[in-house]
Amino acid sequence: MTKLPKKYVSNKSWDRYKLIIQNFLDDDAGRQTITWAKHVNQILTHGEDYTPHYYNLTIEALCYYNAFRNWPINKASTTGQLDDENLSIMISHRYLLDNNYLNDDGYWDFNWVEDRFIINGITYMPCGDTQVSQAKDQALVFLLILKRDRDTKITFIT
């Protein structure tokens, strides 16, 4: 009878894997500088309507343009079907940690409804997010799927 090993992948191998993935995304990958328009949570004293304002945060992400239609983000309208398939961005967990962009649970602290991202002059809104590149004990990369936002006017706090 053949005895199976207790572990197939050693902790040392996992640590090497994590280092390779993190270094690739943080040092080698063709990252692009993009603008994270982080929504300012402000409540007006009398509850009146307001124009939303945003912090202008410059971040670096690996942009994956949806050339092969990896996910369907189409919606029907009275004039036809709008194609909202656009792109996704990937950001390493270490990059977000180093810049204090993680919440208490270790997840990217962004406002899924209100935050916007400006890439090549086009405004995008989040429409899906997940962690990817799972190592033994943690996810190493965040993937954020974005779609065009044709309606939001971005006003940055100066």
Salt bridges, closest charged atoms under 4 A:
ASP26 OD1 - ARG31 NH1 3.99
ASP26 OD2 - ARG94 NE 2.80
GLU60 OE1 - ARG31 NH2 2.71
ASP83 OD2 - ARG69 NH2 2.87
ASP84 OD2 - LYS75 NZ 3.53
ASP84 OD1 - ARG150 NH1 3.36
GLU85 OE1 - ARG69 NE 3.56
GLU114 OE1 - HIS39 NE2 3.74
ASP137 OD1 - LYS18 NZ 3.04
ASP149 OD2 - ARG116 NE 2.44
